Amino acid sequence: MSDLPVQASRRILLKSAASLPFISCLAALHAREAVAAGNTARVASPYGPIAPVNDLTTGLPLLKLPAGFSYKSFGWTGDTMSNGLPAPGGHDGMAVVTSRRVGRSTELVLIRNHELSGTASATFLGAPAVYDTGTTSGQYSAGGNTNVIFRDGNFISVSPSLGGTRTNCAGGPTPWGSWLTCEEVGSDNTSTQGRKHGYVFEVAADPVQTSAQPLIGMGRFAHEAVAVDPTTGVVYQSEDSSGKSGFYRYVPNVTQGSLGSLALGGTLQMAKVIGQNNVNVAPAQLDQTYALEWVTINNPDQNRGNATGLNGQTINNCAGPFVQGWQQGALRMNRGEGMWYHAGKIYLMDTSGGSVNLGAIWELDLATQVMTCIYSTSGASVGNMGDNITVSPRGGIVICEDASNAANDEFGVGQRLMGLSPEGETFIFAKNNINLTAAQLAAAGKRTTLAGAHNTNEFAGACFDPTGRWLFVNIQTPGITFAITGPWANGSI
């Protein structure tokens, strides 16, 4: 590990930046001063305090937001999709993959993950593309994807696109307008059809163009998220496997990507710290840096096993790609989760990393291949096990929290959407406020089985439209998609 002596230069930059009419959020982020003990601190939100706000669609107070912000809900679990079947639950990773003109209208296509594993029924969402029609332990694979249409500020429709997958957690958009959905499956079980799980699949903006072909070359492990470098076409990947999570990249044979190009082959690699073997980067502190190199994984589809590193440490029951990388001195983190590309950098969340094991964010400079810790929470109030992350067109970072014990702060108990200020401090932007009765749901035309307190359930899939006007996000359970808008210019998001 290298701890660069850059604090003095950051103070100078921060002082000079104050005299400039504009400095991007992420540029200013690097000008902040690290707080005591190398941890991130929390500050008051530049958007102001939050309070319950009624949904413009149902009239229900589903979210707590700052004054001036509003939202619409759509695609609830059980709502009727375009094919007449009920929408699945388990809303998770998501992105706007396409913005297009339809007549005089602007239409957005969002692709949404459903983190579901098994079901007794074999509907596979009624999707045009289905991967696995067999059963595993008597259960059909219930996960997959739905495509959501949003036009001129209104939700229009939701259609299934991929079925027969399992535990579709996160993923990431491609520069060519598709979505890479990731199966967070760590086991080597196969279905009665002989199908394995733990792969990445490409989902098209037009559901009928989705192939349901697993991208085996990208590895078989508990995938979480991906982020694509638009310059090189390289796909970076995170792994969510407690204490034995690698950081990977897939170097495709076809660098000018298009729908289906990743299936034409490539090389899977795992990150290693230059000059050091088997570094555990999980106990991260602000401004810690690591220069990376990459070791090749010869068999991306290898079964699980035990791995002995070059440092002599043996880790049991690891994914096959991790086994191969660890044996070559690759690094590990605790739980690699959300990732996002922005302006030549990739941002990677280690959900249980950092000095108190409640989250750290690494920024990888793609040009230099140096990664730097830009966020390490000092406690649950500051940041509580962030999961999915995104970066707005303005350069503001948004963190979706998914903690087993939701934060209890001055705004009550509930999972949160956190912003990261230009100085590298967190603030509360939104809070889950879902606590509904069967009568409220019936009046809104929703399933009464969704009744109950869901404010401790996770936010997921945060993403912006290209203009930065709309923030889309899911609450996984009871399964709702939101479009949030308001005075973004008042703060750093």
C-alpha positions in Angstrom: 0.0 0.0 0.0 1.2 3.5 -0.8 -0.1 6.5 1.1 0.7 9.5 -1.1 1.7 12.8 0.5 -0.9 14.9 -1.3 -2.8 16.6 1.6 -0.9 19.9 1.2 -1.6 20.1 -2.5 -5.3 19.3 -1.9 -5.6 22.2 0.5 -4.1 24.5 -2.1 -6.5 23.2 -4.7 -9.5 23.5 -2.4 -8.6 27.2 -1.7 -8.0 28.1 -5.3 -11.2 26.2 -6.4 -13.2 28.6 -4.1 -12.4 31.5 -6.5 -13.5 29.6 -9.6 -17.0 30.0 -11.0 -17.3 26.2 -11.4 -15.4 23.1 -10.4 -16.9 19.6 -11.0 -18.0 17.6 -8.0 -15.5 14.8 -8.6 -12.7 17.2 -9.2 -13.5 19.0 -5.9 -13.8 15.7 -4.2 -10.1 15.2 -4.6 -9.5 18.6 -3.0 -11.0 17.7 0.3 -9.0 17.1 3.5 -9.2 13.7 5.1 -10.9 13.8 8.5 -9.4 12.3 11.7 -8.7 8.5 11.6 -8.9 8.4 7.8 -12.7 8.2 7.8 -15.5 10.1 6.0 -17.8 12.4 8.0 -21.4 13.4 7.5 -22.7 16.9 7.1 -26.0 18.6 6.6 -27.5 18.2 3.2 -27.2 21.1 0.8 -30.7 20.3 -0.3 -32.1 20.8 3.3 -33.8 18.4 5.7 -36.0 15.6 4.5 -39.7 14.9 5.3 -42.4 12.6 3.9 -43.5 13.5 0.4 -46.6 12.1 -1.3 -46.2 10.1 -4.5 -47.7 11.9 -7.5 -49.0 8.6 -8.8 -50.6 7.0 -5.8 -50.8 9.8 -3.2 -49.0 7.7 -0.7 -46.0 9.0 1.4 -43.5 6.5 0.2 -40.3 8.6 0.4 -38.8 11.3 2.6 -37.2 14.0 0.4 -36.0 17.6 0.7 -38.4 20.4 0.0 -39.0 21.0 -3.7 -38.5 17.4 -4.8 -41.2 15.3 -6.2 -41.5 11.7 -7.5 -43.7 9.2 -9.4 -43.9 5.5 -8.7 -44.3 2.7 -11.3 -43.9 -1.0 -12.0 -44.9 -2.2 -8.5 -44.7 -5.9 -7.8 -47.9 -7.4 -9.2 -48.7 -4.6 -11.6 -49.7 -5.9 -15.0 -47.0 -5.9 -17.6 -47.4 -5.4 -21.3 -47.8 -9.2 -21.8 -50.6 -9.4 -19.3 -48.5 -11.2 -16.6 -47.9 -9.6 -13.1 -44.6 -7.8 -12.7 -42.1 -9.7 -10.6 -40.6 -8.4 -7.4 -37.1 -8.1 -6.1 -36.3 -4.9 -8.0 -32.5 -4.3 -8.0 -29.9 -3.0 -10.3 -31.1 -0.7 -13.2 -29.9 1.8 -15.7 -31.1 4.1 -18.5 -29.6 2.4 -21.5 -31.2 4.5 -24.3 -32.6 8.0 -24.8 -34.3 8.4 -28.1 -36.7 10.6 -30.0 -40.2 9.3 -30.7 -42.0 11.9 -32.7 -41.7 15.1 -30.6 -41.2 13.1 -27.4 -38.0 12.0 -25.6 -38.3 8.4 -24.6 -36.0 6.6 -22.1 -35.5 2.8 -21.9 -34.6 1.6 -18.4 -33.6 -2.1 -17.9 -34.4 -3.4 -14.4 -33.0 -6.4 -12.6 -35.2 -8.8 -10.5 -33.1 -10.4 -7.7 -35.2 -13.6 -7.4 -34.0 -17.1 -7.2 -36.5 -20.0 -7.3 -40.3 -20.4 -7.8 -42.7 -23.3 -8.1 -44.1 -21.9 -11.4 -42.5 -21.9 -14.8 -43.7 -18.6 -16.2 -40.1 -17.1 -16.6 -41.8 -13.7 -16.7 -43.2 -14.5 -20.1 -39.9 -13.1 -21.5 -39.0 -13.5 -25.1 -35.5 -14.8 -24.1 -35.2 -17.6 -21.5 -31.9 -19.1 -20.3 -32.8 -22.0 -18.0 -36.1 -23.9 -18.1 -35.0 -26.6 -15.7 -35.3 -26.7 -12.0 -32.7 -26.5 -9.2 -33.7 -28.2 -6.0 -37.3 -28.4 -7.4 -37.4 -24.6 -8.1 -37.5 -22.9 -11.5 -35.2 -19.9 -12.0 -37.3 -16.9 -11.2 -34.9 -14.0 -11.9 -34.6 -11.9 -14.9 -35.1 -8.5 -16.4 -37.9 -6.1 -17.3 -37.6 -3.1 -19.7 -39.4 0.1 -18.5 -40.4 2.9 -20.9 -40.4 6.5 -19.6 -41.6 9.2 -22.0 -41.7 13.0 -21.4 -41.7 12.7 -17.6 -44.2 9.8 -17.4 -43.9 6.1 -17.1 -45.5 4.3 -20.0 -45.0 0.6 -19.9 -43.0 -2.4 -18.5 -42.2 -5.5 -20.6 -40.2 -8.6 -19.7 -36.9 -9.1 -21.6 -35.0 -12.0 -20.0 -36.1 -15.0 -17.9 -34.8 -18.2 -16.5 -31.8 -16.6 -14.6 -31.2 -16.5 -10.9 -30.5 -13.7 -8.4 -30.0 -10.9 -10.9 -28.5 -8.4 -8.4 -26.7 -5.5 -10.2 -25.0 -5.1 -13.5 -24.2 -2.1 -15.6 -25.0 -0.2 -18.9 -22.9 -0.5 -22.0 -21.8 2.5 -24.2 -23.7 0.8 -27.1 -27.1 0.9 -25.3 -27.6 -2.4 -23.7 -27.5 -3.7 -20.1 -25.2 -6.4 -18.6 -27.2 -8.2 -15.9 -25.3 -10.2 -13.3 -26.2 -13.4 -11.5 -25.1 -13.2 -7.9 -24.8 -17.0 -7.6 -21.8 -18.5 -5.8 -22.7 -22.2 -5.8 -21.8 -24.8 -8.5 -25.2 -26.4 -8.6 -26.7 -27.1 -12.0 -30.4 -27.4 -13.0 -32.1 -30.5 -14.3 -31.4 -29.1 -17.8 -27.7 -29.1 -17.0 -27.5 -25.3 -16.9 -25.0 -23.6 -14.6 -25.6 -20.2 -13.0 -23.3 -17.3 -11.9 -22.9 -15.6 -15.3 -23.3 -12.2 -17.0 -26.0 -11.8 -19.7 -26.5 -9.0 -22.2 -30.1 -7.5 -22.3 -31.1 -5.4 -25.3 -33.2 -2.2 -25.2 -35.6 -4.0 -27.5 -36.6 -7.2 -25.6 -36.9 -9.3 -28.7 -33.2 -8.8 -29.4 -32.1 -10.3 -26.1 -30.4 -13.7 -26.7 -30.2 -15.3 -23.2 -26.7 -16.3 -24.0 -24.4 -16.5 -20.9 -21.1 -14.6 -21.3 -19.1 -17.5 -20.0 -15.8 -15.8 -20.7 -16.6 -13.1 -18.2 -16.4 -15.7 -15.4 -18.7 -17.8 -13.2 -18.9 -16.4 -9.7 -21.2 -14.3 -7.4 -21.3 -11.3 -9.8 -22.5 -8.0 -8.5 -21.9 -5.1 -10.9 -20.0 -4.1 -14.0 -18.7 -0.9 -15.5 -17.5 -0.5 -19.1 -14.6 1.7 -20.1 -16.0 3.3 -23.3 -12.5 4.1 -24.6 -11.1 0.5 -24.5 -14.3 -1.6 -24.2 -12.9 -3.3 -21.1 -15.6 -4.5 -18.7 -14.7 -4.2 -15.0 -16.5 -6.5 -12.6 -17.1 -6.8 -8.9 -17.7 -10.0 -6.8 -19.9 -10.2 -3.7 -18.4 -13.1 -1.7 -17.6 -12.3 2.0 -13.9 -11.9 2.5 -13.0 -13.6 -0.8 -14.1 -11.1 -3.4 -11.9 -10.4 -6.3 -11.9 -7.4 -8.6 -12.0 -8.4 -12.2 -11.9 -7.1 -15.8 -12.8 -8.7 -19.1 -10.7 -7.6 -22.1 -12.9 -8.3 -25.1 -11.6 -9.4 -28.5 -13.8 -6.8 -30.1 -13.0 -3.4 -28.5 -15.6 -1.4 -30.5 -18.6 -2.9 -28.8 -22.0 -3.6 -30.1 -24.9 -5.8 -29.1 -23.5 -9.4 -28.9 -19.8 -8.4 -29.3 -18.8 -9.5 -25.8 -19.9 -13.0 -26.7 -17.2 -13.1 -29.4 -14.5 -13.8 -26.7 -12.0 -12.1 -24.6 -9.7 -12.5 -21.6 -10.7 -12.5 -18.0 -8.2 -10.9 -15.5 -8.1 -10.3 -11.8 -6.5 -7.2 -10.1 -3.2 -7.5 -8.2 -1.3 -4.8 -6.3 2.0 -4.1 -8.1 4.9 -5.4 -6.1 2.8 -7.1 -3.4 1.0 -10.4 -3.2 -2.5 -11.2 -1.9 -3.2 -7.7 -0.5 -6.4 -7.4 1.5 -7.7 -3.9 0.5 -10.8 -4.1 2.7 -9.6 -2.1 5.7 -9.5 1.0 3.6 -8.8 4.5 4.9 -9.2 7.8 3.0 -6.5 8.5 0.4 -5.0 5.0 0.6 -3.8 4.2 -2.9 -2.8 1.0 -4.8 -1.2 0.7 -8.2 -2.8 -2.2 -10.1 -1.7 -4.8 -12.5 -3.8 -7.7 -13.8 -3.3 -11.5 -13.8 -4.9 -13.7 -16.4 -7.7 -16.2 -15.4 -7.2 -19.1 -17.8 -10.4 -21.0 -17.0 -13.3 -18.5 -16.3 -15.7 -21.4 -15.9 -13.7 -23.3 -13.3 -15.6 -24.9 -10.3 -15.2 -23.7 -6.8 -12.3 -24.8 -4.7 -9.7 -23.9 -2.0 -7.0 -21.3 -2.9 -3.5 -20.9 -1.5 -2.0 -17.5 -2.2 1.6 -16.6 -2.9 1.6 -15.3 0.7 0.8 -18.8 2.0 -2.7 -18.0 3.1 -5.4 -20.5 2.2 -9.0 -19.5 1.7 -11.6 -22.2 1.4 -14.5 -22.6 -0.9 -13.8 -19.8 -3.4 -15.2 -19.2 -6.8 -13.0 -20.8 -9.5 -11.8 -17.5 -11.0 -10.8 -16.3 -7.5 -8.9 -19.5 -6.9 -6.8 -18.9 -10.0 -6.2 -15.2 -9.2 -5.4 -15.7 -5.6 -2.8 -18.3 -6.5 -1.1 -15.6 -8.6 -1.1 -13.0 -5.8 -4.2 -11.1 -6.7 -5.9 -8.8 -4.2 -9.2 -9.3 -2.3 -11.8 -7.1 -0.7 -14.7 -7.9 1.6 -17.8 -7.6 -0.6 -17.4 -5.9 -3.9 -20.8 -4.4 -4.9 -21.9 -1.3 -6.8 -19.8 0.1 -9.7 -20.2 3.1 -12.1 -18.1 4.7 -14.8 -17.7 8.5 -15.0 -15.2 10.7 -16.8 -12.3 8.2 -17.1 -12.8 6.8 -13.6 -14.6 3.8 -12.2 -16.1 3.9 -8.7 -16.4 0.6 -6.8 -18.1 0.0 -3.5 -16.8 -2.5 -0.9 -20.0 -2.8 1.1 -18.4 -4.1 4.3 -15.0 -2.5 3.7 -13.4 0.4 5.5 -12.1 0.9 9.0 -15.4 -0.1 10.6 -16.6 -2.6 8.0 -19.6 -0.5 6.9 -18.4 0.6 3.5 -15.6 2.0 1.4 -15.5 3.4 -2.2 -12.5 3.0 -4.4 -11.9 5.3 -7.4 -9.9 3.6 -10.2 -8.2 6.0 -12.6 -8.4 4.0 -15.9 -5.4 5.9 -17.4 -3.0 5.2 -14.6 -4.6 2.0 -13.1 -4.2 3.5 -9.6 -7.1 3.1 -7.2 -7.7 5.5 -4.4 -10.1 5.3 -1.4 -12.4 8.3 -1.6 -14.9 7.2 1.1 -14.6 5.1 4.3 -17.5 5.5 6.7 -16.8 6.1 10.4 -20.2 4.7 11.5 -23.7 3.8 10.5 -24.9 7.4 10.8 -22.3 8.6 8.3 -22.7 5.7 5.9 -24.3 2.3 6.4 -23.2 -0.5 4.1 -23.7 1.2 0.7 -24.5 -1.2 -2.1 -25.4 0.1 -5.6 -23.8 3.5 -6.5 -24.2 5.9 -9.4 -22.7 9.2 -10.6 -24.9 12.0 -12.0 -24.1 13.9 -15.2 -23.0 16.7 -12.9 -20.5 14.4 -11.2 -22.3 13.8 -7.9 -22.1 10.4 -6.3 -25.3 8.7 -5.0 -25.1 5.7 -2.6 -27.9 3.2 -2.1 -27.8 1.7 1.4 -28.5 -1.9 2.2 -27.7 -2.6 5.8 -29.1 -5.5 7.9 -29.9 -2.8 10.5 -31.2 0.3 8.8 -29.8 3.6 10.0 -31.6 5.4 12.9 -30.8 9.1 12.5 -32.5 12.4 13.1 -35.1 11.5 10.4 -36.0 8.1 11.9 -35.3 4.5 11.0 -35.0 3.6 7.4 -32.7 2.8 4.5 -31.2 5.9 2.8 -30.0 7.4 -0.4 -26.8 9.2 0.5 -24.9 11.9 -1.4 -21.2 12.4 -1.3 -20.3 16.1 -1.1 -17.5 17.7 -3.2 -15.4 17.7 0.0 -15.8 14.0 0.4 -18.4 14.1 3.2 -21.8 12.3 3.1 -25.2 13.7 3.5 -28.8 12.3 3.6 -30.7 12.9 0.4 -33.7 10.5 0.8 -35.1 7.9 3.1 -37.4 4.9 2.6 -40.8 5.7 4.2 -42.9 2.8 3.1 -45.3 1.6 5.8 -48.7 0.9 4.3 -51.9 -0.7 5.2 -53.9 -3.1 3.1 -56.6 -0.4 2.8 -54.1 2.1 1.5 -52.8 -0.3 -1.1 -56.3 -1.4 -2.2 -57.3 2.3 -2.8 -54.1 2.7 -4.9 -54.9 -0.4 -6.9 -51.9 -2.3 -5.6 -51.7 -5.8 -4.1 -52.8 -5.8 -0.5 -50.2 -8.5 0.2 -47.6 -5.8 0.0 -48.9 -4.2 3.3 -46.6 -3.6 6.1 -43.5 -1.7 7.2 -40.9 -1.8 4.4 -38.8 1.2 5.4 -35.9 -1.0 6.4 -35.7 -2.6 2.9 -32.9 -1.5 0.5 -32.7 1.1 -2.2 -31.2 -0.2 -5.4 -30.6 0.6 -9.0 -30.0 4.4 -8.7 -29.4 6.0 -12.1 -29.9 9.3 -13.9 -31.2 10.2 -17.3 -28.6 11.8 -19.6 -29.8 15.3 -18.8 -29.6 14.8 -15.1 -33.2 15.9 -14.5 -34.5 12.5 -13.3 -33.1 10.2 -10.7 -34.5 6.7 -11.1 -34.2 4.2 -8.2 -35.9 1.0 -6.9 -36.9 -0.1 -3.4 -36.4 -3.9 -3.6 -39.3 -4.9 -1.4 -42.2 -4.5 -1.9 -40.7 -3.8 -5.3 -41.3 -0.2 -6.6 -39.5 2.0 -9.2 -39.3 5.7 -8.6 -38.5 8.7 -10.8 -37.4 11.7 -8.6 -36.9 15.3 -9.8 -36.3 18.6 -8.2 -33.8 21.5 -7.7 -30.6 19.5 -8.3 -28.6 22.7 -8.7 -29.0 23.5 -5.0 -26.5 20.8 -4.2 -23.7 18.6 -5.5 -25.8 15.7 -6.9 
